[in-house]
Amino acid sequence: MSVRAVGAVDLIWEEQPPYDDRAGGRLARAVVTKEFQGDLQASSVGHLLTAEATRPGSGGYVGFERVVGTLHGRLGSFVLQHCGVMDRGSGALTIRVVPDTGTGDLTGLTGVMEIRLVDGEHGFTFDYTVGR
């Protein structure tokens, strides 16, 4: 049975200079650091590859993020995989736990996270199971 964790997240997005700036889309790297509050009390660092299209509002990114802390009181870490795309302002983002990356009390963790922006504040919803 899945459990839901919710809370707030503070993040810092640091984009690196592009490594490929040719016609058709700019490719770059970014590092994102997060502090989660709520049911997930944790810190994370993510490394991302980004593609910025020439049309405003279009692009995408992929990446991995290691999260370390407590989830509903369970101490451990896990890795999230990101896949995001913007198509002329309409976006889709999938963030899921990479299988078998949970450690400590989070061994066997699986789940899907949603990050949302409401009134300028970031929040998260994380539906997960532990120990399958």
PyMOL commands that set and color helices and strands:
alter all, ss='L'
color gray80, all
select helices_A, chain A and resi 104-106
alter helices_A, ss='H'
color red, helices_A
select strands_A, chain A and resi 3-15+26-38+40-52+59-71+74-87+90-97+110-118+121-129
alter strands_A, ss='S'
color yellow, strands_A
deselect
rebuild
show_as cartoon
